[in-house]
Amino acid sequence: MSVGTSGVPGARAGEYTAHACDPDDLPDGLVVADEHGRVICFNAAAERIAAVPAAEALGQPLEKALPLEDLEGRRWWQLTDPYGGLAIRVRQPERNLLLPGGREVLVSARYVRTEPTGPVRRVVVSLRDTEARRRTERSHAELIATVAHELRSPLTSVKGFTATLLAKWERFTDDQKRLMLETVDADADRVTRLIAELLDISRIDSGRLEVRRQPVDIAAAVGRHIQAYVAAGQPADRFLLRTEQPLPDLWADPDKIDQVLSNLLENAVRHGEGRVTIDVMPTTSPREGEDAGTSVTVSDEGPGIPEESMNRVFTRFWRGSKRGGTGLGLYIVKGIVEAHGGTITVGRAPGGGAEFRFTLPVAAPAYLA
């Protein structure tokens, strides 16, 4: 059997090139050896992970192109013997192996046979960089630790107050009972918000965040948030809402847009100083000269975000100089905006504080399909 530049049977024998396989877009390394144990496919990810050019690997014996050892220093291909081992074996499960130089990779293999116990016609090897897995595991561990920490405080409070009320109900006045129940209620809301954040993160990470579009008056939505802050005791002159009319029709998920506005305004009020300015205006398409969407800018007059932290603001667990919260809010905000087809940026406001600006594209009812 001969293998050519396309990596398929039928071309002239011995023609092995760097373009011998198509799956260069795969994130994992893919190495395929033919029935003679010679490499006929070595994709771009395999080049990167193994630090071997495809032009050098193609046509070489598998054990030479990919010299792997187990963690005890044994040569893996001699140990597993894919071509001469058990005739019923069809795969090697994923395991940690070492490349020359001691670099650790995750390797699995599948044996392709034309008949259940016939000779091996192909060995398909998958390579994964262990660093990517470690980053994912660290992220998951950090998320679990953060959630455990954030849940512990409100649940301890709820348990303490309910146990006290149950044991000593008659000893408390109505006002004392009300205060304790209000605290329990607030802590239950805190737990509910944390669970909602975790669900949002799960949907964002898996690409399953649903956007239920309908007409949204975003200027009115900002106004409602400002009124809520004023009703809670913030001075009315702390907020300045500037709207440029006419605004284009905006089709978006009102609940999720409220979530974005709530987070950005809370950050400005809680972490910023001075006046909070919200600008709502149309964006213009440079090509067609028509309203292409709506932008909302939230800025404050506080110390702002340090330049070195700008690129980490929308990552998980980022918190400003004032501690508090889970550090998940801006990560969720970015996910929501991008799920609408929009963008969000952070910078320094003219007054020196933080400035967040998100832009949502116009989406007509037909877009819902």
C-alpha positions as CSV (number, residue, x, y, z in Angstrom):
1,M,0.0,0.0,0.0
2,S,1.4,3.5,-0.9
3,V,0.6,6.8,0.8
4,G,0.9,10.1,-0.9
5,T,0.6,13.8,-0.1
6,S,-3.1,13.5,0.8
7,G,-2.4,10.8,3.4
8,V,-4.6,8.3,1.6
9,P,-3.8,5.1,-0.4
10,G,-3.1,5.4,-4.1
11,A,-0.4,8.0,-4.4
12,R,3.2,7.3,-5.2
13,A,5.1,5.3,-2.6
14,G,7.4,7.2,-0.3
15,E,5.7,10.7,-0.8
16,Y,5.4,11.9,2.8
17,T,5.0,15.7,3.2
18,A,4.0,18.1,5.9
19,H,0.5,18.3,4.4
20,A,-0.1,14.6,4.6
21,C,-3.3,14.9,6.7
22,D,-6.3,17.1,6.9
23,P,-7.1,17.3,10.6
24,D,-4.8,20.3,11.4
25,D,-7.7,22.1,13.0
26,L,-8.0,19.5,15.7
27,P,-6.9,20.8,19.2
28,D,-5.3,17.4,20.0
29,G,-2.3,15.8,18.4
30,L,-3.2,13.1,15.9
31,V,-0.6,10.5,14.7
32,V,-1.6,7.6,12.4
33,A,0.7,4.7,11.4
34,D,-0.1,2.3,8.6
35,E,0.0,-1.5,8.7
36,H,3.8,-1.4,8.5
37,G,4.2,0.9,11.5
38,R,5.2,3.9,9.4
39,V,3.6,7.3,10.2
40,I,1.2,8.5,7.5
41,C,-0.4,11.3,9.4
42,F,1.1,13.9,11.8
43,N,-1.1,16.9,12.3
44,A,-0.2,20.4,13.4
45,A,-1.1,19.8,17.1
46,A,1.2,16.7,17.1
47,E,4.0,18.9,15.7
48,R,3.5,21.4,18.5
49,I,3.1,18.9,21.4
50,A,6.0,16.6,20.3
51,A,8.2,19.4,19.0
52,V,8.8,17.4,15.8
53,P,8.2,18.7,12.3
54,A,5.7,16.7,10.4
55,A,8.1,16.5,7.4
56,E,10.6,14.6,9.7
57,A,7.9,12.3,11.2
58,L,6.1,11.2,8.1
59,G,7.4,8.0,6.7
60,Q,9.3,7.2,9.9
61,P,8.6,4.1,12.1
62,L,6.1,5.1,14.8
63,E,8.5,4.3,17.6
64,K,11.1,6.6,16.0
65,A,8.8,9.5,15.1
66,L,7.2,9.4,18.5
67,P,9.7,7.9,21.1
68,L,7.5,7.6,24.2
69,E,8.4,6.2,27.6
70,D,6.3,5.4,30.6
71,L,6.9,7.0,34.0
72,E,9.3,4.1,34.9
73,G,11.5,4.7,31.8
74,R,10.3,1.8,29.7
75,R,9.8,2.3,26.0
76,W,6.1,2.4,25.4
77,W,5.9,0.9,21.9
78,Q,8.0,-2.1,22.9
79,L,5.9,-2.5,26.0
80,T,2.5,-2.4,24.3
81,D,3.6,-4.0,21.0
82,P,0.5,-2.8,19.0
83,Y,1.3,-4.9,15.9
84,G,2.4,-8.1,17.6
85,G,0.4,-8.1,20.8
86,L,-2.9,-9.6,21.7
87,A,-5.1,-10.0,18.6
88,I,-8.2,-9.0,20.5
89,R,-6.8,-5.7,21.8
90,V,-8.4,-2.6,20.1
91,R,-7.1,0.3,22.2
92,Q,-4.7,1.6,24.8
93,P,-6.5,3.8,27.4
94,E,-5.2,7.4,28.0
95,R,-2.2,7.6,30.3
96,N,0.7,9.9,31.1
97,L,3.8,9.2,29.1
98,L,7.1,11.0,28.6
99,L,8.6,12.5,25.4
100,P,12.4,12.9,25.0
101,G,13.5,15.6,27.5
102,G,11.0,14.5,30.1
103,R,8.0,16.4,28.8
104,E,4.8,14.8,30.0
105,V,1.9,14.2,27.6
106,L,-1.4,12.3,27.7
107,V,-1.5,9.5,25.1
108,S,-4.2,7.1,24.0
109,A,-4.2,4.7,21.0
110,R,-6.7,2.8,19.0
111,Y,-5.9,-0.2,16.8
112,V,-7.9,-0.5,13.6
113,R,-8.3,-4.0,12.2
114,T,-10.3,-5.1,9.1
115,E,-11.4,-8.2,11.0
116,P,-12.0,-8.6,14.8
117,T,-8.8,-10.6,15.3
118,G,-7.1,-9.7,12.1
119,P,-3.8,-7.8,11.8
120,V,-3.6,-4.2,12.7
121,R,-4.1,-1.9,9.7
122,R,-3.8,1.4,11.4
123,V,-2.6,2.7,14.8
124,V,-4.3,5.9,15.7
125,V,-2.6,7.9,18.4
126,S,-4.0,10.9,20.3
127,L,-1.7,13.3,22.1
128,R,-2.8,15.9,24.6
129,D,-0.7,18.5,26.4
130,T,-0.9,17.9,30.2
131,E,-0.5,21.6,30.9
132,A,-4.0,22.3,29.4
133,R,-5.5,19.6,31.7
134,R,-3.7,21.0,34.7
135,R,-5.0,24.5,34.0
136,T,-8.5,23.1,33.7
137,E,-8.1,21.1,36.9
138,R,-6.7,24.2,38.8
139,S,-9.6,26.3,37.5
140,H,-12.2,23.7,38.7
141,A,-10.4,23.3,42.1
142,E,-10.4,27.1,42.5
143,L,-14.1,27.3,41.6
144,I,-15.0,24.6,44.1
145,A,-12.9,26.3,46.8
146,T,-14.5,29.7,46.1
147,V,-18.0,28.2,46.1
148,A,-17.4,26.4,49.4
149,H,-16.1,29.5,51.0
150,E,-18.9,31.7,49.7
151,L,-21.6,29.1,50.8
152,R,-20.1,28.6,54.3
153,S,-20.8,32.1,55.6
154,P,-24.5,32.4,54.8
155,L,-25.3,28.8,55.6
156,T,-23.5,29.1,59.0
157,S,-25.6,32.2,59.6
158,V,-28.9,30.5,58.6
159,K,-28.1,27.5,60.7
160,G,-27.2,29.6,63.7
161,F,-30.3,31.8,63.7
162,T,-32.7,29.0,62.9
163,A,-31.3,26.8,65.7
164,T,-31.4,29.7,68.1
165,L,-35.0,30.5,67.3
166,L,-36.1,26.9,67.5
167,A,-34.4,26.4,70.9
168,K,-35.3,29.8,72.5
169,W,-38.3,31.1,70.6
170,E,-40.1,32.3,73.7
171,R,-37.2,34.3,75.0
172,F,-37.0,36.8,72.1
173,T,-39.2,39.8,71.4
174,D,-41.0,40.1,68.1
175,D,-38.5,42.7,66.9
176,Q,-35.6,40.4,67.7
177,K,-37.3,37.5,65.8
178,R,-37.9,39.8,62.8
179,L,-34.3,40.9,62.7
180,M,-33.0,37.3,62.8
181,L,-35.5,36.2,60.1
182,E,-34.6,39.1,57.9
183,T,-31.0,38.0,58.2
184,V,-31.9,34.5,57.3
185,D,-33.9,35.7,54.3
186,A,-30.9,37.9,53.1
187,D,-28.5,35.0,53.4
188,A,-30.9,32.7,51.5
189,D,-30.9,35.3,48.7
190,R,-27.1,35.3,48.8
191,V,-27.0,31.5,48.3
192,T,-29.6,31.7,45.6
193,R,-27.5,34.3,43.7
194,L,-24.4,32.1,44.0
195,I,-26.2,29.1,42.6
196,A,-27.5,31.2,39.7
197,E,-23.9,32.4,39.0
198,L,-22.7,28.8,38.9
199,L,-25.4,27.8,36.5
200,D,-24.6,30.8,34.3
201,I,-20.9,29.8,34.3
202,S,-21.8,26.2,33.4
203,R,-24.0,27.4,30.5
204,I,-21.4,29.9,29.2
205,D,-18.6,27.4,29.3
206,S,-20.6,24.8,27.5
207,G,-22.1,27.2,25.0
208,R,-25.6,26.6,26.2
209,L,-26.5,30.1,27.4
210,E,-30.0,30.7,26.0
211,V,-30.9,34.2,24.8
212,R,-34.6,34.9,24.7
213,R,-34.9,38.0,22.6
214,Q,-37.6,40.6,22.7
215,P,-37.8,44.4,22.4
216,V,-35.7,46.1,25.1
217,D,-35.8,49.8,26.1
218,I,-32.3,49.8,27.5
219,A,-32.4,53.5,28.6
220,A,-35.5,52.7,30.6
221,A,-33.8,49.7,32.1
222,V,-30.9,51.8,33.2
223,G,-33.3,54.3,34.7
224,R,-35.0,51.6,36.8
225,H,-31.7,50.5,38.2
226,I,-30.8,54.1,39.2
227,Q,-34.2,54.5,40.9
228,A,-33.6,51.3,42.9
229,Y,-30.3,52.7,44.2
230,V,-31.9,56.0,45.1
231,A,-34.7,54.2,46.9
232,A,-32.1,52.2,48.8
233,G,-30.5,55.4,50.1
234,Q,-28.0,56.5,47.4
235,P,-28.1,60.2,46.7
236,A,-29.9,60.9,43.4
237,D,-27.1,63.3,42.3
238,R,-24.6,60.5,42.4
239,F,-26.0,59.2,39.1
240,L,-25.9,60.9,35.7
241,L,-27.8,59.2,32.8
242,R,-27.1,60.6,29.3
243,T,-29.0,59.2,26.4
244,E,-28.5,60.0,22.7
245,Q,-31.6,59.7,20.7
246,P,-32.9,58.1,18.6
247,L,-31.8,54.7,19.7
248,P,-32.2,51.8,17.3
249,D,-34.6,49.0,18.1
250,L,-32.9,46.5,20.3
251,W,-33.9,42.9,20.5
252,A,-32.3,41.2,23.5
253,D,-33.0,39.1,26.6
254,P,-34.3,41.7,29.1
255,D,-33.4,39.6,32.1
256,K,-29.9,39.0,31.0
257,I,-29.4,42.7,30.1
258,D,-30.7,43.6,33.5
259,Q,-28.1,41.2,34.9
260,V,-25.3,43.0,33.0
261,L,-26.5,46.5,34.0
262,S,-26.9,45.4,37.7
263,N,-23.3,44.0,37.8
264,L,-21.7,47.0,36.1
265,L,-23.6,49.6,38.2
266,E,-23.0,47.7,41.4
267,N,-19.2,47.7,40.7
268,A,-19.3,51.4,40.0
269,V,-21.2,52.2,43.2
270,R,-19.4,49.7,45.4
271,H,-15.8,50.0,44.2
272,G,-15.8,53.4,42.5
273,E,-16.1,56.9,43.9
274,G,-17.9,60.1,43.0
275,R,-20.5,60.3,40.3
276,V,-21.5,57.3,38.3
277,T,-22.1,58.3,34.6
278,I,-24.1,56.0,32.3
279,D,-24.0,56.9,28.5
280,V,-26.5,55.2,26.2
281,M,-26.1,55.9,22.6
282,P,-26.3,54.3,19.1
283,T,-23.3,52.9,17.4
284,T,-22.8,53.5,13.7
285,S,-21.7,51.1,11.0
286,P,-18.7,52.7,9.3
287,R,-19.6,50.9,6.0
288,E,-23.3,51.7,5.7
289,G,-23.6,54.8,7.9
290,E,-26.6,53.3,9.6
291,D,-27.3,52.6,13.3
292,A,-25.7,49.2,13.9
293,G,-26.5,48.8,17.6
294,T,-26.5,50.4,21.0
295,S,-23.6,51.0,23.4
296,V,-23.8,51.5,27.1
297,T,-20.8,53.0,29.0
298,V,-20.7,53.0,32.8
299,S,-17.9,55.0,34.4
300,D,-17.0,56.3,37.8
301,E,-14.6,58.8,39.4
302,G,-12.7,56.3,41.7
303,P,-9.1,55.2,41.5
304,G,-9.8,53.0,38.4
305,I,-8.3,49.6,37.5
306,P,-4.5,49.3,37.5
307,E,-3.1,49.0,33.9
308,E,-1.6,45.6,34.7
309,S,-5.0,44.2,35.7
310,M,-6.9,45.3,32.6
311,N,-6.4,42.1,30.8
312,R,-7.7,40.0,33.8
313,V,-10.9,41.9,34.6
314,F,-13.2,39.5,32.7
315,T,-11.5,36.3,33.9
316,R,-12.9,34.1,36.7
317,F,-12.2,35.1,40.3
318,W,-10.8,38.6,39.4
319,R,-11.5,41.0,42.2
320,G,-10.5,44.7,42.5
321,S,-8.6,46.2,45.4
322,K,-11.7,46.1,47.6
323,R,-12.3,42.4,48.4
324,G,-15.8,40.9,48.4
325,G,-18.0,38.9,46.1
326,T,-17.1,35.8,44.2
327,G,-15.1,37.4,41.4
328,L,-17.4,35.7,38.9
329,G,-19.7,38.6,38.0
330,L,-17.6,40.2,35.1
331,Y,-16.9,36.8,33.7
332,I,-20.6,36.2,33.4
333,V,-21.2,39.7,32.1
334,K,-18.8,39.1,29.2
335,G,-20.4,35.7,28.5
336,I,-23.9,37.3,28.3
337,V,-22.8,40.2,26.1
338,E,-21.0,37.8,23.7
339,A,-24.0,35.5,23.6
340,H,-25.9,38.5,22.2
341,G,-23.2,39.0,19.5
342,G,-21.8,42.0,21.3
343,T,-18.5,43.1,22.8
344,I,-17.4,44.5,26.1
345,T,-14.3,46.5,27.0
346,V,-12.7,48.1,30.1
347,G,-10.6,51.2,30.3
348,R,-10.0,54.4,32.2
349,A,-12.7,57.0,32.4
350,P,-12.0,60.7,31.7
351,G,-12.3,61.4,35.4
352,G,-9.7,58.7,36.2
353,G,-12.1,55.9,37.3
354,A,-13.0,52.6,35.7
355,E,-15.0,52.7,32.5
356,F,-16.9,49.6,31.1
357,R,-18.5,49.8,27.7
358,F,-20.6,47.1,26.1
359,T,-22.1,47.2,22.6
360,L,-25.1,45.2,21.5
361,P,-25.9,44.8,17.7
362,V,-29.3,45.5,16.3
363,A,-31.2,42.3,16.1
364,A,-34.5,42.4,14.2
365,P,-37.3,39.9,14.9
366,A,-36.1,37.8,12.0
367,Y,-32.9,37.3,13.9
368,L,-34.8,35.2,16.4
369,A,-34.9,32.3,14.0
